[in-house]
Amino acid sequence: IQARSIPPLLEGKDVLGAARTGSGKTLAFLVPAVELLYHGRFAPRNGTGVVVICPTRELAIQTHAVASDLLKYHSQTLGLVIGGVS
C-alpha cells in the first residue's frame, strides 16, 4: 500500500486505499503528510496542517502514537481529540 499511495500523495493527489491489517496503511498517509508539512515549511503558528479522522477510539490512539514517533525530530505539534457519547 505504501509503494502505491505515497508517490501520488506527495504530488498532492487524492488516494483511496484499502489493505489488510498490518500492511502499513497508517504510515502510507502519515509519512507524506509529515513530508509535505516539512518541505512546505509549515509552522504550528500557521494553524492546523493535517486532520486525521479515525472511526474508532483505539485506531485514533494508535494513529496518534505512530504520528508522535514520526514527529519526534520535527517541530510539528500534534493533538488527539476523541469524541463520542456514553
N, C-alpha and C positions, 0 to 999 in steps of 0.2 A: 504494500500500500504506500509506503514511503517513497519508493522509486517512481511511482506513477503520480503521486499527488504533490510532492514538494516542488518540482520544477514549475508546474503551472501556477502554484500558489505564490512562488517567488516572483512570477511575472504579473501578479495582481489578478489572476483569473479565478473564477469561482470553481470549486471542485465538490462533487458529491461522491463520497466513497463509502463502501461497506466492506468489512472484513471480519475475520474471526477474532475472538478474544485472544489477546496476547500477540497480535500481529504488528503492533506499533502504531495504531491509529492516533493515539494521543500525541506522540512525537511528530506524526505526519502533519499535524496542523499547528502544533506549538513551535516547532523549530522555524518554519517560515515566518510565523508571527514575530518571534523574537528577532530574527534576522532583519525583517523589514523595519521594525522599530529602531534597531541599532543603526542600520545603514541610512535610515531617514533622519537620524539624529533626533529622534523623538524624546522629549524630556517629560518627566512626570508633571511639570508645571503646565504642559500643553493640554492636560486633561486626560481623558480615557483613550487609550490607543487600541485596545482589543477587549471585546466582551465575549466570554465563552459561556454558553448556556448548556447545562447538563440536565438530563432527565431524572437523575436520582441524586440523593444526598451523598451516597457512597461514591458515585462517579465524580461528583463535584469535589469531594475531599481528595480523591486520588489525583484528579487533574491538577488541583492546586498544589499538591506535593510535587508532582513532576515539574510544573512551572516554576516552583520555588528552586528546585535543583538547577533548572536551566538558567535562571536569572541570578544565580549565586554570585557571579562575577560581572554582572551588568548593573547599571544604575537604575534600571526599571524597577518599579514597585508593583505589588500585586495585592489583591484582596480576595476574600471569599465571602460571598453573600448567599445564605441559604434561606429560602422561604418555605412556606407550607402552612398547613392548617392541622391542628391537633384535634 
